[in-house]
Each structure stands twice: as C-alpha cells, then as structure tokens.
Amino acid sequence: MKKEVCRTCKIFFEGGVCPICKKKTFATVWQGRVHFLNTQKSGIAKKMGVEKEGEYAIKVR
Ligand SMILES: [Zn+2]
C-alpha cells in the first residue's frame, strides 16, 4: 500500500485519514523521512512541532 503524508502533521499514515488531526489532506511527494522515537528529547522534533512518536516526512510538497 502506498504511504501518504499528512500536510499538517507530516506523519506517514495509511488508509486516507491522518491519525493525529483526522484530516484527509495528504501529500505523496517528499524529500526524506525521519523516525522519532522520543520526541521529548529530539531537537528536530521540537523544531518541526512534532509531539507524537512515529515516522515523519521532511520537505513535503
Ligand atoms: Zn495530520
């Protein structure tokens, strides 16, 4: 199944609805991905405004 990326949260998800914001606006083009295991200790996660652990895309179009 092709993965989708939420335009708002930047998290990867499947099934057409974002698990965080419940929106259906997703992108299918991105330049990289990053996996946050502990968002509390990650400076990058803070910079991106990520609060939930998971796999996120960077430079989403
Ligand atoms: Zn979202």
N, CA, C, O and the ligand as a Tripos MOL2 file, in Angstrom:
@<TRIPOS>MOLECULE
protein
  245   243    62     0     0
PROTEIN
NO_CHARGES

@<TRIPOS>ATOM
      1 N           0.8490   -1.2060    0.0000 N.3       1 MET1
      2 CA          0.0000    0.0000    0.0000 C.3       1 MET1
      3 C           0.8800    1.2500    0.0000 C.2       1 MET1
      4 O           1.8790    1.3280    0.7150 O.2       1 MET1
      5 N           0.4940    2.1950   -0.7960 N.am      2 LYS2
      6 CA          1.2700    3.4250   -0.8810 C.3       2 LYS2
      7 C           1.0510    4.2930    0.3500 C.2       2 LYS2
      8 O          -0.0820    4.5110    0.7790 O.2       2 LYS2
      9 N           2.1390    4.7780    0.9050 N.am      3 LYS3
     10 CA          2.0130    5.6110    2.0960 C.3       3 LYS3
     11 C           1.6690    7.0420    1.7400 C.2       3 LYS3
     12 O           2.0560    7.5650    0.6950 O.2       3 LYS3
     13 N           0.9380    7.6460    2.6370 N.am      4 GLU4
     14 CA          0.5580    9.0370    2.4600 C.3       4 GLU4
     15 C           1.1350    9.8520    3.6070 C.2       4 GLU4
     16 O           1.4030    9.3270    4.6880 O.2       4 GLU4
     17 N           1.3210   11.1410    3.3570 N.am      5 VAL5
     18 CA          1.8770   12.0260    4.3700 C.3       5 VAL5
     19 C           0.9110   13.1740    4.6350 C.2       5 VAL5
     20 O           0.4660   13.8480    3.7060 O.2       5 VAL5
     21 N           0.5930   13.3890    5.8920 N.am      6 CYS6
     22 CA         -0.3140   14.4850    6.2490 C.3       6 CYS6
     23 C           0.3710   15.8290    5.9880 C.2       6 CYS6
     24 O           1.5150   16.0370    6.3920 O.2       6 CYS6
     25 N          -0.3210   16.7190    5.3240 N.am      7 ARG7
     26 CA          0.2590   18.0300    5.0300 C.3       7 ARG7
     27 C           0.4080   18.8750    6.2870 C.2       7 ARG7
     28 O           1.2600   19.7620    6.3410 O.2       7 ARG7
     29 N          -0.3960   18.6120    7.2760 N.am      8 THR8
     30 CA         -0.3610   19.3900    8.5080 C.3       8 THR8
     31 C           0.6580   18.8370    9.4970 C.2       8 THR8
     32 O           1.4950   19.5780   10.0130 O.2       8 THR8
     33 N           0.5870   17.5370    9.7610 N.am      9 CYS9
     34 CA          1.4180   16.9110   10.7960 C.3       9 CYS9
     35 C           2.7130   16.3230   10.2560 C.2       9 CYS9
     36 O           3.6600   16.1210   11.0160 O.2       9 CYS9
     37 N           2.7720   16.0490    8.9710 N.am     10 LYS10
     38 CA          3.9310   15.4460    8.3140 C.3      10 LYS10
     39 C           4.1450   13.9900    8.6920 C.2      10 LYS10
     40 O           5.2090   13.4310    8.4260 O.2      10 LYS10
     41 N           3.1620   13.3800    9.3020 N.am     11 ILE11
     42 CA          3.3250   11.9830    9.6910 C.3      11 ILE11
     43 C           2.8700   11.0590    8.5570 C.2      11 ILE11
     44 O           1.9610   11.3810    7.7920 O.2      11 ILE11
     45 N           3.5370    9.8960    8.4780 N.am     12 PHE12
     46 CA          3.1270    8.8990    7.4980 C.3      12 PHE12
     47 C           1.9000    8.1520    8.0120 C.2      12 PHE12
     48 O           1.8030    7.8440    9.2000 O.2      12 PHE12
     49 N           0.9850    7.8710    7.1300 N.am     13 PHE13
     50 CA         -0.1700    7.0850    7.5380 C.3      13 PHE13
     51 C          -0.7430    6.3390    6.3450 C.2      13 PHE13
     52 O          -0.4210    6.6350    5.1940 O.2      13 PHE13
     53 N          -1.5870    5.3820    6.6350 N.am     14 GLU14
     54 CA         -2.2660    4.6320    5.5930 C.3      14 GLU14
     55 C          -3.7600    4.6630    5.8500 C.2      14 GLU14
     56 O          -4.1990    4.7780    6.9940 O.2      14 GLU14
     57 N          -4.5270    4.5620    4.8030 N.am     15 GLY15
     58 CA         -5.9630    4.4820    4.9730 C.3      15 GLY15
     59 C          -6.7160    5.7580    4.6720 C.2      15 GLY15
     60 O          -7.9450    5.7790    4.7290 O.2      15 GLY15
     61 N          -5.9860    6.8410    4.3480 N.am     16 GLY16
     62 CA         -6.6640    8.0430    3.8820 C.3      16 GLY16
     63 C          -6.9970    9.0880    4.9200 C.2      16 GLY16
     64 O          -7.3770   10.2040    4.5660 O.2      16 GLY16
     65 N          -6.8630    8.7550    6.2100 N.am     17 VAL17
     66 CA         -7.1630    9.7420    7.2480 C.3      17 VAL17
     67 C          -5.9920    9.8280    8.2250 C.2      17 VAL17
     68 O          -5.5070    8.8110    8.7210 O.2      17 VAL17
     69 N          -5.5440   11.0510    8.4950 N.am     18 CYS18
     70 CA         -4.4330   11.2500    9.4250 C.3      18 CYS18
     71 C          -4.8370   10.8330   10.8370 C.2      18 CYS18
     72 O          -5.8950   11.2340   11.3210 O.2      18 CYS18
     73 N          -3.9900   10.0180   11.5120 N.am     19 PRO19
     74 CA         -4.3210    9.5600   12.8710 C.3      19 PRO19
     75 C          -4.2400   10.6650   13.9200 C.2      19 PRO19
     76 O          -4.7900   10.5250   15.0120 O.2      19 PRO19
     77 N          -3.5590   11.7610   13.5940 N.am     20 ILE20
     78 CA         -3.4000   12.8410   14.5770 C.3      20 ILE20
     79 C          -4.4840   13.9020   14.4200 C.2      20 ILE20
     80 O          -5.2290   14.1760   15.3620 O.2      20 ILE20
     81 N          -4.5750   14.4960   13.2430 N.am     21 CYS21
     82 CA         -5.5090   15.6160   13.0740 C.3      21 CYS21
     83 C          -6.8160   15.2070   12.3950 C.2      21 CYS21
     84 O          -7.7360   16.0150   12.2700 O.2      21 CYS21
     85 N          -6.8930   13.9500   11.9590 N.am     22 LYS22
     86 CA         -8.1040   13.4030   11.3280 C.3      22 LYS22
     87 C          -8.4570   14.0660   10.0030 C.2      22 LYS22
     88 O          -9.5770   13.9350    9.5080 O.2      22 LYS22
     89 N          -7.4850   14.7810    9.4350 N.am     23 LYS23
     90 CA         -7.7390   15.4170    8.1440 C.3      23 LYS23
     91 C          -7.4460   14.4460    7.0090 C.2      23 LYS23
     92 O          -6.7670   13.4350    7.1930 O.2      23 LYS23
     93 N          -7.9580   14.7660    5.8610 N.am     24 LYS24
     94 CA         -7.7360   13.9050    4.7000 C.3      24 LYS24
     95 C          -6.8850   14.5940    3.6440 C.2      24 LYS24
     96 O          -6.8880   14.2020    2.4770 O.2      24 LYS24
     97 N          -6.1600   15.6170    4.0610 N.am     25 THR25
     98 CA         -5.2840   16.3020    3.1170 C.3      25 THR25
     99 C          -3.8870   15.7140    3.2440 C.2      25 THR25
    100 O          -3.1970   15.9240    4.2420 O.2      25 THR25
    101 N          -3.4850   14.9800    2.2270 N.am     26 PHE26
    102 CA         -2.1820   14.3500    2.2850 C.3      26 PHE26
    103 C          -1.3580   14.6420    1.0390 C.2      26 PHE26
    104 O          -1.8860   15.0060   -0.0120 O.2      26 PHE26
    105 N          -0.0590   14.4720    1.1860 N.am     27 ALA27
    106 CA          0.8600   14.6520    0.0700 C.3      27 ALA27
    107 C           1.4780   13.3070   -0.2600 C.2      27 ALA27
    108 O           1.5650   12.4270    0.5960 O.2      27 ALA27
    109 N           1.9010   13.1550   -1.4890 N.am     28 THR28
    110 CA          2.5600   11.9140   -1.8820 C.3      28 THR28
    111 C           3.9810   12.1770   -2.3680 C.2      28 THR28
    112 O           4.6540   11.2730   -2.8630 O.2      28 THR28
    113 N           4.4330   13.4270   -2.2210 N.am     29 VAL29
    114 CA          5.7960   13.7840   -2.6230 C.3      29 VAL29
    115 C           6.5310   14.4010   -1.4420 C.2      29 VAL29
    116 O           6.0660   15.3700   -0.8420 O.2      29 VAL29
    117 N           7.6890   13.8260   -1.1160 N.am     30 TRP30
    118 CA          8.5230   14.3730   -0.0510 C.3      30 TRP30
    119 C           9.9650   14.0460   -0.3530 C.2      30 TRP30
    120 O          10.2500   13.2090   -1.2090 O.2      30 TRP30
    121 N          10.8840   14.7020    0.3460 N.am     31 GLN31
    122 CA         12.2990   14.5170    0.0210 C.3      31 GLN31
    123 C          13.0380   13.6220    0.9980 C.2      31 GLN31
    124 O          14.1530   13.1860    0.7110 O.2      31 GLN31
    125 N          12.4550   13.3470    2.1160 N.am     32 GLY32
    126 CA         13.1440   12.4850    3.0760 C.3      32 GLY32
    127 C          12.2060   12.0840    4.1850 C.2      32 GLY32
    128 O          11.0690   12.5490    4.2680 O.2      32 GLY32
    129 N          12.7110   11.2030    5.0440 N.am     33 ARG33
    130 CA         11.8690   10.7870    6.1560 C.3      33 ARG33
    131 C          12.7090   10.6600    7.4210 C.2      33 ARG33
    132 O          13.9110   10.4020    7.3670 O.2      33 ARG33
    133 N          12.0590   10.8450    8.5400 N.am     34 VAL34
    134 CA         12.7630   10.7510    9.8050 C.3      34 VAL34
    135 C          11.8580   10.0470   10.8120 C.2      34 VAL34
    136 O          10.6500   10.2780   10.8540 O.2      34 VAL34
    137 N          12.4680    9.1870   11.6160 N.am     35 HIS35
    138 CA         11.6860    8.4230   12.5900 C.3      35 HIS35
    139 C          11.9970    8.9490   13.9890 C.2      35 HIS35
    140 O          13.1360    8.8770   14.4510 O.2      35 HIS35
    141 N          10.9880    9.4680   14.6480 N.am     36 PHE36
    142 CA         11.1730    9.9660   16.0110 C.3      36 PHE36
    143 C          10.7350    8.9100   17.0160 C.2      36 PHE36
    144 O           9.5790    8.4870   17.0350 O.2      36 PHE36
    145 N          11.6870    8.4910   17.8550 N.am     37 LEU37
    146 CA         11.3530    7.5180   18.8960 C.3      37 LEU37
    147 C          11.0230    8.2220   20.2020 C.2      37 LEU37
    148 O          10.1970    7.7540   20.9860 O.2      37 LEU37
    149 N          11.6810    9.3530   20.4240 N.am     38 ASN38
    150 CA         11.4000   10.1230   21.6320 C.3      38 ASN38
    151 C          11.3720   11.6030   21.2720 C.2      38 ASN38
    152 O          12.4090   12.2630   21.2110 O.2      38 ASN38
    153 N          10.1850   12.1010   21.0410 N.am     39 THR39
    154 CA         10.0580   13.4830   20.5780 C.3      39 THR39
    155 C          10.4360   14.4860   21.6610 C.2      39 THR39
    156 O          10.7620   15.6350   21.3630 O.2      39 THR39
    157 N          10.3910   14.0500   22.9170 N.am     40 GLN40
    158 CA         10.7230   14.9650   24.0140 C.3      40 GLN40
    159 C          12.2190   15.3050   24.0100 C.2      40 GLN40
    160 O          12.6190   16.3920   24.4260 O.2      40 GLN40
    161 N          13.0370   14.3580   23.5340 N.am     41 LYS41
    162 CA         14.4860   14.5550   23.5690 C.3      41 LYS41
    163 C          15.0570   14.9840   22.2220 C.2      41 LYS41
    164 O          16.2600   15.2150   22.1010 O.2      41 LYS41
    165 N          14.2080   15.0890   21.2250 N.am     42 SER42
    166 CA         14.6940   15.4090   19.8890 C.3      42 SER42
    167 C          14.5300   16.8830   19.5630 C.2      42 SER42
    168 O          13.4230   17.4190   19.5910 O.2      42 SER42
    169 N          15.6450   17.5290   19.2530 N.am     43 GLY43
    170 CA         15.5990   18.9330   18.8690 C.3      43 GLY43
    171 C          14.9160   19.1290   17.5310 C.2      43 GLY43
    172 O          14.2420   20.1320   17.2990 O.2      43 GLY43
    173 N          15.1000   18.1500   16.6520 N.am     44 ILE44
    174 CA         14.4730   18.2360   15.3290 C.3      44 ILE44
    175 C          12.9610   18.1290   15.4630 C.2      44 ILE44
    176 O          12.2140   18.8420   14.7930 O.2      44 ILE44
    177 N          12.5240   17.2330   16.3310 N.am     45 ALA45
    178 CA         11.0890   17.0570   16.5510 C.3      45 ALA45
    179 C          10.4710   18.3540   17.0670 C.2      45 ALA45
    180 O           9.3890   18.7520   16.6360 O.2      45 ALA45
    181 N          11.1600   19.0000   17.9820 N.am     46 LYS46
    182 CA         10.6610   20.2710   18.5270 C.3      46 LYS46
    183 C          10.5820   21.3200   17.4330 C.2      46 LYS46
    184 O           9.6240   22.0890   17.3540 O.2      46 LYS46
    185 N          11.5960   21.3360   16.6000 N.am     47 LYS47
    186 CA         11.6590   22.3080   15.5100 C.3      47 LYS47
    187 C          10.4860   22.1190   14.5460 C.2      47 LYS47
    188 O           9.9250   23.0820   14.0240 O.2      47 LYS47
    189 N          10.1350   20.8540   14.3270 N.am     48 MET48
    190 CA          9.0410   20.5460   13.4120 C.3      48 MET48
    191 C           7.6790   20.6190   14.0880 C.2      48 MET48
    192 O           6.6460   20.5550   13.4220 O.2      48 MET48
    193 N           7.6760   20.7500   15.3960 N.am     49 GLY49
    194 CA          6.4130   20.8070   16.1130 C.3      49 GLY49
    195 C           5.7800   19.4460   16.2840 C.2      49 GLY49
    196 O           4.5620   19.3270   16.4160 O.2      49 GLY49
    197 N           6.6290   18.3980   16.2810 N.am     50 VAL50
    198 CA          6.1360   17.0320   16.4070 C.3      50 VAL50
    199 C           5.9960   16.6500   17.8790 C.2      50 VAL50
    200 O           6.9140   16.8600   18.6720 O.2      50 VAL50
    201 N           4.8630   16.1000   18.2310 N.am     51 GLU51
    202 CA          4.6360   15.7060   19.6250 C.3      51 GLU51
    203 C           4.4700   14.2030   19.7940 C.2      51 GLU51
    204 O           4.6740   13.6580   20.8790 O.2      51 GLU51
    205 N           4.0980   13.5430   18.7070 N.am     52 LYS52
    206 CA          3.8100   12.1170   18.7880 C.3      52 LYS52
    207 C           4.9320   11.3280   18.1210 C.2      52 LYS52
    208 O           5.4100   11.7210   17.0570 O.2      52 LYS52
    209 N           5.3550   10.2320   18.7240 N.am     53 GLU53
    210 CA          6.3830    9.3850   18.1280 C.3      53 GLU53
    211 C           5.8630    8.7970   16.8170 C.2      53 GLU53
    212 O           4.6660    8.5650   16.6540 O.2      53 GLU53
    213 N           6.7840    8.5640   15.8950 N.am     54 GLY54
    214 CA          6.3810    7.9680   14.6410 C.3      54 GLY54
    215 C           7.3010    8.3560   13.5060 C.2      54 GLY54
    216 O           8.3600    8.9520   13.7050 O.2      54 GLY54
    217 N           6.8680    8.0010   12.3130 N.am     55 GLU55
    218 CA          7.6600    8.2690   11.1340 C.3      55 GLU55
    219 C           7.1170    9.5110   10.4240 C.2      55 GLU55
    220 O           5.9280    9.5980   10.1200 O.2      55 GLU55
    221 N           7.9960   10.4540   10.1720 N.am     56 TYR56
    222 CA          7.5680   11.7120    9.5680 C.3      56 TYR56
    223 C           8.3300   12.0070    8.2870 C.2      56 TYR56
    224 O           9.4670   11.5710    8.1070 O.2      56 TYR56
    225 N           7.6920   12.7430    7.4170 N.am     57 ALA57
    226 CA          8.3410   13.1320    6.1700 C.3      57 ALA57
    227 C           8.8950   14.5470    6.3040 C.2      57 ALA57
    228 O           8.3480   15.3730    7.0340 O.2      57 ALA57
    229 N           9.9770   14.8110    5.5950 N.am     58 ILE58
    230 CA         10.5100   16.1630    5.5780 C.3      58 ILE58
    231 C          10.4340   16.7260    4.1660 C.2      58 ILE58
    232 O          10.5070   16.0030    3.1720 O.2      58 ILE58
    233 N          10.2870   18.0270    4.1190 N.am     59 LYS59
    234 CA         10.1350   18.7440    2.8320 C.3      59 LYS59
    235 C           8.9610   18.1990    2.0090 C.2      59 LYS59
    236 O           9.1120   17.7910    0.8570 O.2      59 LYS59
    237 N           7.8150   18.2100    2.6320 N.am     60 VAL60
    238 CA          6.6000   17.7500    1.9690 C.3      60 VAL60
    239 C           6.1210   18.7920    0.9820 C.2      60 VAL60
    240 O           6.1100   19.9860    1.2810 O.2      60 VAL60
    241 N           5.7260   18.3400   -0.1900 N.am     61 ARG61
    242 CA          5.1740   19.2620   -1.1840 C.3      61 ARG61
    243 C           3.6970   19.0630   -1.3510 C.2      61 ARG61
    244 O           3.0670   19.7560   -2.1500 O.2      61 ARG61
    245 ZN         -2.4070   15.3680   10.3290 Zn       62 ZN62
@<TRIPOS>BOND
     1     1     2 1
     2     2     3 1
     3     3     4 2
     4     3     5 am
     5     5     6 1
     6     6     7 1
     7     7     8 2
     8     7     9 am
     9     9    10 1
    10    10    11 1
    11    11    12 2
    12    11    13 am
    13    13    14 1
    14    14    15 1
    15    15    16 2
    16    15    17 am
    17    17    18 1
    18    18    19 1
    19    19    20 2
    20    19    21 am
    21    21    22 1
    22    22    23 1
    23    23    24 2
    24    23    25 am
    25    25    26 1
    26    26    27 1
    27    27    28 2
    28    27    29 am
    29    29    30 1
    30    30    31 1
    31    31    32 2
    32    31    33 am
    33    33    34 1
    34    34    35 1
    35    35    36 2
    36    35    37 am
    37    37    38 1
    38    38    39 1
    39    39    40 2
    40    39    41 am
    41    41    42 1
    42    42    43 1
    43    43    44 2
    44    43    45 am
    45    45    46 1
    46    46    47 1
    47    47    48 2
    48    47    49 am
    49    49    50 1
    50    50    51 1
    51    51    52 2
    52    51    53 am
    53    53    54 1
    54    54    55 1
    55    55    56 2
    56    55    57 am
    57    57    58 1
    58    58    59 1
    59    59    60 2
    60    59    61 am
    61    61    62 1
    62    62    63 1
    63    63    64 2
    64    63    65 am
    65    65    66 1
    66    66    67 1
    67    67    68 2
    68    67    69 am
    69    69    70 1
    70    70    71 1
    71    71    72 2
    72    71    73 am
    73    73    74 1
    74    74    75 1
    75    75    76 2
    76    75    77 am
    77    77    78 1
    78    78    79 1
    79    79    80 2
    80    79    81 am
    81    81    82 1
    82    82    83 1
    83    83    84 2
    84    83    85 am
    85    85    86 1
    86    86    87 1
    87    87    88 2
    88    87    89 am
    89    89    90 1
    90    90    91 1
    91    91    92 2
    92    91    93 am
    93    93    94 1
    94    94    95 1
    95    95    96 2
    96    95    97 am
    97    97    98 1
    98    98    99 1
    99    99   100 2
   100    99   101 am
   101   101   102 1
   102   102   103 1
   103   103   104 2
   104   103   105 am
   105   105   106 1
   106   106   107 1
   107   107   108 2
   108   107   109 am
   109   109   110 1
   110   110   111 1
   111   111   112 2
   112   111   113 am
   113   113   114 1
   114   114   115 1
   115   115   116 2
   116   115   117 am
   117   117   118 1
   118   118   119 1
   119   119   120 2
   120   119   121 am
   121   121   122 1
   122   122   123 1
   123   123   124 2
   124   123   125 am
   125   125   126 1
   126   126   127 1
   127   127   128 2
   128   127   129 am
   129   129   130 1
   130   130   131 1
   131   131   132 2
   132   131   133 am
   133   133   134 1
   134   134   135 1
   135   135   136 2
   136   135   137 am
   137   137   138 1
   138   138   139 1
   139   139   140 2
   140   139   141 am
   141   141   142 1
   142   142   143 1
   143   143   144 2
   144   143   145 am
   145   145   146 1
   146   146   147 1
   147   147   148 2
   148   147   149 am
   149   149   150 1
   150   150   151 1
   151   151   152 2
   152   151   153 am
   153   153   154 1
   154   154   155 1
   155   155   156 2
   156   155   157 am
   157   157   158 1
   158   158   159 1
   159   159   160 2
   160   159   161 am
   161   161   162 1
   162   162   163 1
   163   163   164 2
   164   163   165 am
   165   165   166 1
   166   166   167 1
   167   167   168 2
   168   167   169 am
   169   169   170 1
   170   170   171 1
   171   171   172 2
   172   171   173 am
   173   173   174 1
   174   174   175 1
   175   175   176 2
   176   175   177 am
   177   177   178 1
   178   178   179 1
   179   179   180 2
   180   179   181 am
   181   181   182 1
   182   182   183 1
   183   183   184 2
   184   183   185 am
   185   185   186 1
   186   186   187 1
   187   187   188 2
   188   187   189 am
   189   189   190 1
   190   190   191 1
   191   191   192 2
   192   191   193 am
   193   193   194 1
   194   194   195 1
   195   195   196 2
   196   195   197 am
   197   197   198 1
   198   198   199 1
   199   199   200 2
   200   199   201 am
   201   201   202 1
   202   202   203 1
   203   203   204 2
   204   203   205 am
   205   205   206 1
   206   206   207 1
   207   207   208 2
   208   207   209 am
   209   209   210 1
   210   210   211 1
   211   211   212 2
   212   211   213 am
   213   213   214 1
   214   214   215 1
   215   215   216 2
   216   215   217 am
   217   217   218 1
   218   218   219 1
   219   219   220 2
   220   219   221 am
   221   221   222 1
   222   222   223 1
   223   223   224 2
   224   223   225 am
   225   225   226 1
   226   226   227 1
   227   227   228 2
   228   227   229 am
   229   229   230 1
   230   230   231 1
   231   231   232 2
   232   231   233 am
   233   233   234 1
   234   234   235 1
   235   235   236 2
   236   235   237 am
   237   237   238 1
   238   238   239 1
   239   239   240 2
   240   239   241 am
   241   241   242 1
   242   242   243 1
   243   243   244 2
@<TRIPOS>SUBSTRUCTURE
     1 MET1         2 RESIDUE 1 A MET
     2 LYS2         6 RESIDUE 1 A LYS
     3 LYS3        10 RESIDUE 1 A LYS
     4 GLU4        14 RESIDUE 1 A GLU
     5 VAL5        18 RESIDUE 1 A VAL
     6 CYS6        22 RESIDUE 1 A CYS
     7 ARG7        26 RESIDUE 1 A ARG
     8 THR8        30 RESIDUE 1 A THR
     9 CYS9        34 RESIDUE 1 A CYS
    10 LYS10       38 RESIDUE 1 A LYS
    11 ILE11       42 RESIDUE 1 A ILE
    12 PHE12       46 RESIDUE 1 A PHE
    13 PHE13       50 RESIDUE 1 A PHE
    14 GLU14       54 RESIDUE 1 A GLU
    15 GLY15       58 RESIDUE 1 A GLY
    16 GLY16       62 RESIDUE 1 A GLY
    17 VAL17       66 RESIDUE 1 A VAL
    18 CYS18       70 RESIDUE 1 A CYS
    19 PRO19       74 RESIDUE 1 A PRO
    20 ILE20       78 RESIDUE 1 A ILE
    21 CYS21       82 RESIDUE 1 A CYS
    22 LYS22       86 RESIDUE 1 A LYS
    23 LYS23       90 RESIDUE 1 A LYS
    24 LYS24       94 RESIDUE 1 A LYS
    25 THR25       98 RESIDUE 1 A THR
    26 PHE26      102 RESIDUE 1 A PHE
    27 ALA27      106 RESIDUE 1 A ALA
    28 THR28      110 RESIDUE 1 A THR
    29 VAL29      114 RESIDUE 1 A VAL
    30 TRP30      118 RESIDUE 1 A TRP
    31 GLN31      122 RESIDUE 1 A GLN
    32 GLY32      126 RESIDUE 1 A GLY
    33 ARG33      130 RESIDUE 1 A ARG
    34 VAL34      134 RESIDUE 1 A VAL
    35 HIS35      138 RESIDUE 1 A HIS
    36 PHE36      142 RESIDUE 1 A PHE
    37 LEU37      146 RESIDUE 1 A LEU
    38 ASN38      150 RESIDUE 1 A ASN
    39 THR39      154 RESIDUE 1 A THR
    40 GLN40      158 RESIDUE 1 A GLN
    41 LYS41      162 RESIDUE 1 A LYS
    42 SER42      166 RESIDUE 1 A SER
    43 GLY43      170 RESIDUE 1 A GLY
    44 ILE44      174 RESIDUE 1 A ILE
    45 ALA45      178 RESIDUE 1 A ALA
    46 LYS46      182 RESIDUE 1 A LYS
    47 LYS47      186 RESIDUE 1 A LYS
    48 MET48      190 RESIDUE 1 A MET
    49 GLY49      194 RESIDUE 1 A GLY
    50 VAL50      198 RESIDUE 1 A VAL
    51 GLU51      202 RESIDUE 1 A GLU
    52 LYS52      206 RESIDUE 1 A LYS
    53 GLU53      210 RESIDUE 1 A GLU
    54 GLY54      214 RESIDUE 1 A GLY
    55 GLU55      218 RESIDUE 1 A GLU
    56 TYR56      222 RESIDUE 1 A TYR
    57 ALA57      226 RESIDUE 1 A ALA
    58 ILE58      230 RESIDUE 1 A ILE
    59 LYS59      234 RESIDUE 1 A LYS
    60 VAL60      238 RESIDUE 1 A VAL
    61 ARG61      242 RESIDUE 1 A ARG
    62 ZN62       245 GROUP 0 **** ****
